Each structure stands twice: as structure tokens, then as C-alpha cells.
């Protein structure tokens, strides 16, 4: 799966969790999104 696809899926999952009132899952997914974005930035800087 491409990096952009992973980010888009995480954002969609966060929205779905928020809409369902599952704030614990939304918070976990936000953390995963933050980590993925940081990893993507680091990889881009290395290229």
C-alpha cells in the first residue's frame, strides 16, 4: 500500500471512530497517524 493510501485510510478510520463515539480508538488512530507522518517526513528528508 502506498504511503498516501495509508494516510488516507488512517484519516478515514479516525473519522469513522469519532462518528461512532469511540474516542479511545480515535485517539489510538491519531497516534498511529502522527507516527506515520513523522516516518514519512524522515524518509523524504533522507532522499
PDBQT receptor file of N, H, CA, C and O in Angstrom, charges set to zero:
ATOM      1  N   UNK A   1       0.854  -1.177   0.000  1.00  0.00    +0.000 N 
ATOM      2  CA  UNK A   1       0.000   0.000   0.000  1.00  0.00    +0.000 C 
ATOM      3  C   UNK A   1       0.898   1.237   0.000  1.00  0.00    +0.000 C 
ATOM      4  O   UNK A   1       1.874   1.297   0.747  1.00  0.00    +0.000 OA
ATOM      5  N   UNK A   2       0.570   2.214  -0.830  1.00  0.00    +0.000 N 
ATOM      6  H   UNK A   2      -0.223   2.166  -1.436  1.00  0.00    +0.000 HD
ATOM      7  CA  UNK A   2       1.355   3.437  -0.928  1.00  0.00    +0.000 C 
ATOM      8  C   UNK A   2       1.169   4.286   0.329  1.00  0.00    +0.000 C 
ATOM      9  O   UNK A   2       0.150   4.208   1.014  1.00  0.00    +0.000 OA
ATOM     10  N   UNK A   3       2.175   5.089   0.604  1.00  0.00    +0.000 N 
ATOM     11  H   UNK A   3       3.003   5.152   0.048  1.00  0.00    +0.000 HD
ATOM     12  CA  UNK A   3       2.161   5.935   1.796  1.00  0.00    +0.000 C 
ATOM     13  C   UNK A   3       0.897   6.795   1.849  1.00  0.00    +0.000 C 
ATOM     14  O   UNK A   3       0.254   6.893   2.894  1.00  0.00    +0.000 OA
ATOM     15  N   UNK A   4       0.543   7.418   0.720  1.00  0.00    +0.000 N 
ATOM     16  H   UNK A   4       1.065   7.338  -0.129  1.00  0.00    +0.000 HD
ATOM     17  CA  UNK A   4      -0.640   8.283   0.692  1.00  0.00    +0.000 C 
ATOM     18  C   UNK A   4      -1.911   7.495   1.001  1.00  0.00    +0.000 C 
ATOM     19  O   UNK A   4      -2.830   8.009   1.639  1.00  0.00    +0.000 OA
ATOM     20  N   UNK A   5      -1.953   6.257   0.549  1.00  0.00    +0.000 N 
ATOM     21  H   UNK A   5      -1.207   5.840   0.030  1.00  0.00    +0.000 HD
ATOM     22  CA  UNK A   5      -3.122   5.413   0.817  1.00  0.00    +0.000 C 
ATOM     23  C   UNK A   5      -3.242   5.084   2.300  1.00  0.00    +0.000 C 
ATOM     24  O   UNK A   5      -4.341   5.061   2.853  1.00  0.00    +0.000 OA
ATOM     25  N   UNK A   6      -2.112   4.832   2.931  1.00  0.00    +0.000 N 
ATOM     26  H   UNK A   6      -1.219   4.851   2.482  1.00  0.00    +0.000 HD
ATOM     27  CA  UNK A   6      -2.108   4.530   4.369  1.00  0.00    +0.000 C 
ATOM     28  C   UNK A   6      -2.602   5.736   5.156  1.00  0.00    +0.000 C 
ATOM     29  O   UNK A   6      -3.426   5.599   6.061  1.00  0.00    +0.000 OA
ATOM     30  N   UNK A   7      -2.099   6.919   4.810  1.00  0.00    +0.000 N 
ATOM     31  H   UNK A   7      -1.430   7.031   4.075  1.00  0.00    +0.000 HD
ATOM     32  CA  UNK A   7      -2.514   8.150   5.498  1.00  0.00    +0.000 C 
ATOM     33  C   UNK A   7      -4.013   8.384   5.303  1.00  0.00    +0.000 C 
ATOM     34  O   UNK A   7      -4.724   8.708   6.254  1.00  0.00    +0.000 OA
ATOM     35  N   UNK A   8      -4.485   8.220   4.075  1.00  0.00    +0.000 N 
ATOM     36  H   UNK A   8      -3.907   7.957   3.302  1.00  0.00    +0.000 HD
ATOM     37  CA  UNK A   8      -5.913   8.417   3.791  1.00  0.00    +0.000 C 
ATOM     38  C   UNK A   8      -6.768   7.426   4.573  1.00  0.00    +0.000 C 
ATOM     39  O   UNK A   8      -7.816   7.795   5.102  1.00  0.00    +0.000 OA
ATOM     40  N   UNK A   9      -6.331   6.179   4.649  1.00  0.00    +0.000 N 
ATOM     41  H   UNK A   9      -5.479   5.880   4.219  1.00  0.00    +0.000 HD
ATOM     42  CA  UNK A   9      -7.091   5.166   5.383  1.00  0.00    +0.000 C 
ATOM     43  C   UNK A   9      -7.134   5.488   6.871  1.00  0.00    +0.000 C 
ATOM     44  O   UNK A   9      -8.180   5.353   7.508  1.00  0.00    +0.000 OA
ATOM     45  N   UNK A  10      -6.004   5.912   7.427  1.00  0.00    +0.000 N 
ATOM     46  H   UNK A  10      -5.155   6.022   6.910  1.00  0.00    +0.000 HD
ATOM     47  CA  UNK A  10      -5.986   6.275   8.849  1.00  0.00    +0.000 C 
ATOM     48  C   UNK A  10      -6.934   7.441   9.121  1.00  0.00    +0.000 C 
ATOM     49  O   UNK A  10      -7.659   7.431  10.116  1.00  0.00    +0.000 OA
ATOM     50  N   UNK A  11      -6.934   8.439   8.249  1.00  0.00    +0.000 N 
ATOM     51  H   UNK A  11      -6.345   8.447   7.440  1.00  0.00    +0.000 HD
ATOM     52  CA  UNK A  11      -7.833   9.589   8.434  1.00  0.00    +0.000 C 
ATOM     53  C   UNK A  11      -9.295   9.155   8.357  1.00  0.00    +0.000 C 
ATOM     54  O   UNK A  11     -10.131   9.627   9.127  1.00  0.00    +0.000 OA
ATOM     55  N   UNK A  12      -9.593   8.261   7.430  1.00  0.00    +0.000 N 
ATOM     56  H   UNK A  12      -8.913   7.878   6.804  1.00  0.00    +0.000 HD
ATOM     57  CA  UNK A  12     -10.965   7.757   7.315  1.00  0.00    +0.000 C 
ATOM     58  C   UNK A  12     -11.349   6.959   8.560  1.00  0.00    +0.000 C 
ATOM     59  O   UNK A  12     -12.464   7.090   9.066  1.00  0.00    +0.000 OA
ATOM     60  N   UNK A  13     -10.433   6.140   9.047  1.00  0.00    +0.000 N 
ATOM     61  H   UNK A  13      -9.528   6.034   8.636  1.00  0.00    +0.000 HD
ATOM     62  CA  UNK A  13     -10.703   5.342  10.248  1.00  0.00    +0.000 C 
ATOM     63  C   UNK A  13     -10.925   6.234  11.465  1.00  0.00    +0.000 C 
ATOM     64  O   UNK A  13     -11.767   5.932  12.310  1.00  0.00    +0.000 OA
ATOM     65  N   UNK A  14     -10.175   7.331  11.559  1.00  0.00    +0.000 N 
ATOM     66  H   UNK A  14      -9.491   7.577  10.872  1.00  0.00    +0.000 HD
ATOM     67  CA  UNK A  14     -10.357   8.279  12.667  1.00  0.00    +0.000 C 
ATOM     68  C   UNK A  14     -11.760   8.877  12.603  1.00  0.00    +0.000 C 
ATOM     69  O   UNK A  14     -12.460   8.941  13.613  1.00  0.00    +0.000 OA
ATOM     70  N   UNK A  15     -12.163   9.309  11.420  1.00  0.00    +0.000 N 
ATOM     71  H   UNK A  15     -11.594   9.257  10.599  1.00  0.00    +0.000 HD
ATOM     72  CA  UNK A  15     -13.496   9.889  11.249  1.00  0.00    +0.000 C 
ATOM     73  C   UNK A  15     -14.583   8.883  11.610  1.00  0.00    +0.000 C 
ATOM     74  O   UNK A  15     -15.557   9.227  12.280  1.00  0.00    +0.000 OA
ATOM     75  N   UNK A  16     -14.418   7.651  11.167  1.00  0.00    +0.000 N 
ATOM     76  H   UNK A  16     -13.627   7.371  10.623  1.00  0.00    +0.000 HD
ATOM     77  CA  UNK A  16     -15.396   6.602  11.467  1.00  0.00    +0.000 C 
ATOM     78  C   UNK A  16     -15.489   6.365  12.971  1.00  0.00    +0.000 C 
ATOM     79  O   UNK A  16     -16.586   6.247  13.515  1.00  0.00    +0.000 OA
ATOM     80  N   UNK A  17     -14.344   6.295  13.640  1.00  0.00    +0.000 N 
ATOM     81  H   UNK A  17     -13.452   6.390  13.198  1.00  0.00    +0.000 HD
ATOM     82  CA  UNK A  17     -14.334   6.079  15.088  1.00  0.00    +0.000 C 
ATOM     83  C   UNK A  17     -14.995   7.252  15.811  1.00  0.00    +0.000 C 
ATOM     84  O   UNK A  17     -15.778   7.051  16.740  1.00  0.00    +0.000 OA
ATOM     85  N   UNK A  18     -14.679   8.478  15.385  1.00  0.00    +0.000 N 
ATOM     86  H   UNK A  18     -14.043   8.642  14.630  1.00  0.00    +0.000 HD
ATOM     87  CA  UNK A  18     -15.290   9.658  16.012  1.00  0.00    +0.000 C 
ATOM     88  C   UNK A  18     -16.803   9.661  15.812  1.00  0.00    +0.000 C 
ATOM     89  O   UNK A  18     -17.560   9.942  16.740  1.00  0.00    +0.000 OA
ATOM     90  N   UNK A  19     -17.233   9.348  14.595  1.00  0.00    +0.000 N 
ATOM     91  H   UNK A  19     -16.618   9.120  13.840  1.00  0.00    +0.000 HD
ATOM     92  CA  UNK A  19     -18.672   9.319  14.306  1.00  0.00    +0.000 C 
ATOM     93  C   UNK A  19     -19.396   8.267  15.144  1.00  0.00    +0.000 C 
ATOM     94  O   UNK A  19     -20.568   8.433  15.484  1.00  0.00    +0.000 OA
ATOM     95  N   UNK A  20     -18.692   7.188  15.474  1.00  0.00    +0.000 N 
ATOM     96  H   UNK A  20     -17.740   7.053  15.198  1.00  0.00    +0.000 HD
ATOM     97  CA  UNK A  20     -19.282   6.115  16.285  1.00  0.00    +0.000 C 
ATOM     98  C   UNK A  20     -19.167   6.396  17.782  1.00  0.00    +0.000 C 
ATOM     99  O   UNK A  20     -19.666   5.625  18.601  1.00  0.00    +0.000 OA
ATOM    100  N   UNK A  21     -18.507   7.504  18.138  1.00  0.00    +0.000 N 
ATOM    101  H   UNK A  21     -18.101   8.130  17.473  1.00  0.00    +0.000 HD
ATOM    102  CA  UNK A  21     -18.342   7.842  19.548  1.00  0.00    +0.000 C 
ATOM    103  C   UNK A  21     -17.245   7.047  20.233  1.00  0.00    +0.000 C 
ATOM    104  O   UNK A  21     -17.180   7.014  21.461  1.00  0.00    +0.000 OA
ATOM    105  N   UNK A  22     -16.391   6.412  19.462  1.00  0.00    +0.000 N 
ATOM    106  H   UNK A  22     -16.444   6.439  18.463  1.00  0.00    +0.000 HD
ATOM    107  CA  UNK A  22     -15.305   5.583  20.000  1.00  0.00    +0.000 C 
ATOM    108  C   UNK A  22     -14.041   6.430  20.130  1.00  0.00    +0.000 C 
ATOM    109  O   UNK A  22     -13.115   6.319  19.327  1.00  0.00    +0.000 OA
ATOM    110  N   UNK A  23     -14.025   7.266  21.146  1.00  0.00    +0.000 N 
ATOM    111  H   UNK A  23     -14.778   7.356  21.798  1.00  0.00    +0.000 HD
ATOM    112  CA  UNK A  23     -12.924   8.214  21.305  1.00  0.00    +0.000 C 
ATOM    113  C   UNK A  23     -11.602   7.526  21.629  1.00  0.00    +0.000 C 
ATOM    114  O   UNK A  23     -10.544   8.018  21.238  1.00  0.00    +0.000 OA
ATOM    115  N   UNK A  24     -11.641   6.408  22.330  1.00  0.00    +0.000 N 
ATOM    116  H   UNK A  24     -12.501   6.008  22.648  1.00  0.00    +0.000 HD
ATOM    117  CA  UNK A  24     -10.397   5.689  22.648  1.00  0.00    +0.000 C 
ATOM    118  C   UNK A  24      -9.738   5.183  21.366  1.00  0.00    +0.000 C 
ATOM    119  O   UNK A  24      -8.527   5.316  21.191  1.00  0.00    +0.000 OA
ATOM    120  N   UNK A  25     -10.525   4.612  20.486  1.00  0.00    +0.000 N 
ATOM    121  H   UNK A  25     -11.509   4.504  20.628  1.00  0.00    +0.000 HD
ATOM    122  CA  UNK A  25      -9.987   4.122  19.215  1.00  0.00    +0.000 C 
ATOM    123  C   UNK A  25      -9.529   5.287  18.343  1.00  0.00    +0.000 C 
ATOM    124  O   UNK A  25      -8.495   5.191  17.681  1.00  0.00    +0.000 OA
ATOM    125  N   UNK A  26     -10.277   6.376  18.333  1.00  0.00    +0.000 N 
ATOM    126  H   UNK A  26     -11.116   6.454  18.870  1.00  0.00    +0.000 HD
ATOM    127  CA  UNK A  26      -9.890   7.549  17.552  1.00  0.00    +0.000 C 
ATOM    128  C   UNK A  26      -8.553   8.095  18.043  1.00  0.00    +0.000 C 
ATOM    129  O   UNK A  26      -7.705   8.475  17.235  1.00  0.00    +0.000 OA
ATOM    130  N   UNK A  27      -8.361   8.137  19.348  1.00  0.00    +0.000 N 
ATOM    131  H   UNK A  27      -9.050   7.828  20.004  1.00  0.00    +0.000 HD
ATOM    132  CA  UNK A  27      -7.096   8.628  19.903  1.00  0.00    +0.000 C 
ATOM    133  C   UNK A  27      -5.939   7.714  19.505  1.00  0.00    +0.000 C 
ATOM    134  O   UNK A  27      -4.852   8.190  19.178  1.00  0.00    +0.000 OA
ATOM    135  N   UNK A  28      -6.174   6.412  19.533  1.00  0.00    +0.000 N 
ATOM    136  H   UNK A  28      -7.057   6.025  19.799  1.00  0.00    +0.000 HD
ATOM    137  CA  UNK A  28      -5.131   5.458  19.130  1.00  0.00    +0.000 C 
ATOM    138  C   UNK A  28      -4.769   5.652  17.662  1.00  0.00    +0.000 C 
ATOM    139  O   UNK A  28      -3.595   5.633  17.291  1.00  0.00    +0.000 OA
ATOM    140  N   UNK A  29      -5.785   5.838  16.841  1.00  0.00    +0.000 N 
ATOM    141  H   UNK A  29      -6.738   5.854  17.142  1.00  0.00    +0.000 HD
ATOM    142  CA  UNK A  29      -5.547   6.034  15.415  1.00  0.00    +0.000 C 
ATOM    143  C   UNK A  29      -4.843   7.361  15.142  1.00  0.00    +0.000 C 
ATOM    144  O   UNK A  29      -4.007   7.440  14.241  1.00  0.00    +0.000 OA
ATOM    145  N   UNK A  30      -5.168   8.402  15.905  1.00  0.00    +0.000 N 
ATOM    146  H   UNK A  30      -5.847   8.338  16.637  1.00  0.00    +0.000 HD
ATOM    147  CA  UNK A  30      -4.470   9.686  15.749  1.00  0.00    +0.000 C 
ATOM    148  C   UNK A  30      -2.984   9.527  16.051  1.00  0.00    +0.000 C 
ATOM    149  O   UNK A  30      -2.139  10.117  15.378  1.00  0.00    +0.000 OA
ATOM    150  N   UNK A  31      -2.674   8.728  17.065  1.00  0.00    +0.000 N 
ATOM    151  H   UNK A  31      -3.361   8.248  17.611  1.00  0.00    +0.000 HD
ATOM    152  CA  UNK A  31      -1.278   8.466  17.403  1.00  0.00    +0.000 C 
ATOM    153  C   UNK A  31      -0.589   7.725  16.257  1.00  0.00    +0.000 C 
ATOM    154  O   UNK A  31       0.540   8.054  15.895  1.00  0.00    +0.000 OA
ATOM    155  N   UNK A  32      -1.262   6.732  15.688  1.00  0.00    +0.000 N 
ATOM    156  H   UNK A  32      -2.180   6.464  15.982  1.00  0.00    +0.000 HD
ATOM    157  CA  UNK A  32      -0.703   6.000  14.545  1.00  0.00    +0.000 C 
ATOM    158  C   UNK A  32      -0.485   6.934  13.356  1.00  0.00    +0.000 C 
ATOM    159  O   UNK A  32       0.532   6.839  12.670  1.00  0.00    +0.000 OA
ATOM    160  N   UNK A  33      -1.437   7.834  13.113  1.00  0.00    +0.000 N 
ATOM    161  H   UNK A  33      -2.263   7.911  13.672  1.00  0.00    +0.000 HD
ATOM    162  CA  UNK A  33      -1.310   8.793  12.018  1.00  0.00    +0.000 C 
ATOM    163  C   UNK A  33      -0.115   9.701  12.248  1.00  0.00    +0.000 C 
ATOM    164  O   UNK A  33       0.663   9.946  11.326  1.00  0.00    +0.000 OA
ATOM    165  N   UNK A  34       0.038  10.198  13.455  1.00  0.00    +0.000 N 
ATOM    166  H   UNK A  34      -0.594   9.999  14.204  1.00  0.00    +0.000 HD
ATOM    167  CA  UNK A  34       1.168  11.067  13.788  1.00  0.00    +0.000 C 
ATOM    168  C   UNK A  34       2.492  10.348  13.542  1.00  0.00    +0.000 C 
ATOM    169  O   UNK A  34       3.414  10.917  12.957  1.00  0.00    +0.000 OA
ATOM    170  N   UNK A  35       2.581   9.105  13.987  1.00  0.00    +0.000 N 
ATOM    171  H   UNK A  35       1.832   8.643  14.462  1.00  0.00    +0.000 HD
ATOM    172  CA  UNK A  35       3.806   8.324  13.791  1.00  0.00    +0.000 C 
ATOM    173  C   UNK A  35       4.069   8.084  12.307  1.00  0.00    +0.000 C 
ATOM    174  O   UNK A  35       5.214   8.173  11.862  1.00  0.00    +0.000 OA
ATOM    175  N   UNK A  36       3.040   7.785  11.548  1.00  0.00    +0.000 N 
ATOM    176  H   UNK A  36       2.110   7.713  11.910  1.00  0.00    +0.000 HD
ATOM    177  CA  UNK A  36       3.204   7.546  10.111  1.00  0.00    +0.000 C 
ATOM    178  C   UNK A  36       3.666   8.810   9.397  1.00  0.00    +0.000 C 
ATOM    179  O   UNK A  36       4.526   8.751   8.518  1.00  0.00    +0.000 OA
ATOM    180  N   UNK A  37       3.099   9.948   9.771  1.00  0.00    +0.000 N 
ATOM    181  H   UNK A  37       2.400   9.996  10.485  1.00  0.00    +0.000 HD
ATOM    182  CA  UNK A  37       3.507  11.204   9.147  1.00  0.00    +0.000 C 
ATOM    183  C   UNK A  37       4.955  11.538   9.477  1.00  0.00    +0.000 C 
ATOM    184  O   UNK A  37       5.699  11.994   8.610  1.00  0.00    +0.000 OA
ATOM    185  N   UNK A  38       5.360  11.315  10.723  1.00  0.00    +0.000 N 
ATOM    186  H   UNK A  38       4.755  10.944  11.428  1.00  0.00    +0.000 HD
ATOM    187  CA  UNK A  38       6.760  11.562  11.100  1.00  0.00    +0.000 C 
ATOM    188  C   UNK A  38       7.701  10.640  10.336  1.00  0.00    +0.000 C 
ATOM    189  O   UNK A  38       8.755  11.072   9.870  1.00  0.00    +0.000 OA
ATOM    190  N   UNK A  39       7.328   9.386  10.209  1.00  0.00    +0.000 N 
ATOM    191  H   UNK A  39       6.471   9.035  10.588  1.00  0.00    +0.000 HD
ATOM    192  CA  UNK A  39       8.154   8.428   9.464  1.00  0.00    +0.000 C 
ATOM    193  C   UNK A  39       8.267   8.860   8.004  1.00  0.00    +0.000 C 
ATOM    194  O   UNK A  39       9.349   8.795   7.421  1.00  0.00    +0.000 OA
ATOM    195  N   UNK A  40       7.179   9.291   7.424  1.00  0.00    +0.000 N 
ATOM    196  H   UNK A  40       6.300   9.344   7.899  1.00  0.00    +0.000 HD
ATOM    197  CA  UNK A  40       7.184   9.759   6.039  1.00  0.00    +0.000 C 
ATOM    198  C   UNK A  40       8.071  10.968   5.847  1.00  0.00    +0.000 C 
ATOM    199  O   UNK A  40       8.779  11.059   4.844  1.00  0.00    +0.000 OA
ATOM    200  N   UNK A  41       8.050  11.905   6.794  1.00  0.00    +0.000 N 
ATOM    201  H   UNK A  41       7.475  11.831   7.609  1.00  0.00    +0.000 HD
ATOM    202  CA  UNK A  41       8.912  13.087   6.723  1.00  0.00    +0.000 C 
ATOM    203  C   UNK A  41      10.377  12.692   6.799  1.00  0.00    +0.000 C 
ATOM    204  O   UNK A  41      11.201  13.204   6.041  1.00  0.00    +0.000 OA
ATOM    205  N   UNK A  42      10.706  11.788   7.706  1.00  0.00    +0.000 N 
ATOM    206  H   UNK A  42      10.037  11.372   8.322  1.00  0.00    +0.000 HD
ATOM    207  CA  UNK A  42      12.090  11.351   7.859  1.00  0.00    +0.000 C 
ATOM    208  C   UNK A  42      12.583  10.663   6.591  1.00  0.00    +0.000 C 
ATOM    209  O   UNK A  42      13.711  10.902   6.161  1.00  0.00    +0.000 OA
ATOM    210  N   UNK A  43      11.765   9.824   5.995  1.00  0.00    +0.000 N 
ATOM    211  H   UNK A  43      10.848   9.630   6.344  1.00  0.00    +0.000 HD
ATOM    212  CA  UNK A  43      12.158   9.126   4.769  1.00  0.00    +0.000 C 
ATOM    213  C   UNK A  43      12.329  10.109   3.618  1.00  0.00    +0.000 C 
ATOM    214  O   UNK A  43      13.229   9.944   2.795  1.00  0.00    +0.000 OA
ATOM    215  N   UNK A  44      11.478  11.128   3.550  1.00  0.00    +0.000 N 
ATOM    216  H   UNK A  44      10.747  11.262   4.219  1.00  0.00    +0.000 HD
ATOM    217  CA  UNK A  44      11.582  12.128   2.490  1.00  0.00    +0.000 C 
ATOM    218  C   UNK A  44      12.867  12.940   2.640  1.00  0.00    +0.000 C 
ATOM    219  O   UNK A  44      13.503  13.289   1.645  1.00  0.00    +0.000 OA
ATOM    220  N   UNK A  45      13.248  13.240   3.876  1.00  0.00    +0.000 N 
ATOM    221  H   UNK A  45      12.731  12.957   4.685  1.00  0.00    +0.000 HD
ATOM    222  CA  UNK A  45      14.471  14.002   4.118  1.00  0.00    +0.000 C 
ATOM    223  C   UNK A  45      15.713  13.203   3.742  1.00  0.00    +0.000 C 
ATOM    224  O   UNK A  45      16.724  13.785   3.349  1.00  0.00    +0.000 OA
ATOM    225  N   UNK A  46      15.651  11.893   3.854  1.00  0.00    +0.000 N 
ATOM    226  H   UNK A  46      14.829  11.421   4.173  1.00  0.00    +0.000 HD
ATOM    227  CA  UNK A  46      16.801  11.048   3.550  1.00  0.00    +0.000 C 
ATOM    228  C   UNK A  46      17.005  10.888   2.046  1.00  0.00    +0.000 C 
ATOM    229  O   UNK A  46      18.087  10.489   1.614  1.00  0.00    +0.000 OA
ATOM    230  N   UNK A  47      16.008  11.185   1.259  1.00  0.00    +0.000 N 
ATOM    231  H   UNK A  47      15.129  11.509   1.610  1.00  0.00    +0.000 HD
ATOM    232  CA  UNK A  47      16.128  11.003  -0.199  1.00  0.00    +0.000 C 
ATOM    233  C   UNK A  47      16.715  12.195  -0.868  1.00  0.00    +0.000 C 
ATOM    234  O   UNK A  47      16.881  12.200  -2.088  1.00  0.00    +0.000 OA
TER     235      UNK A  47
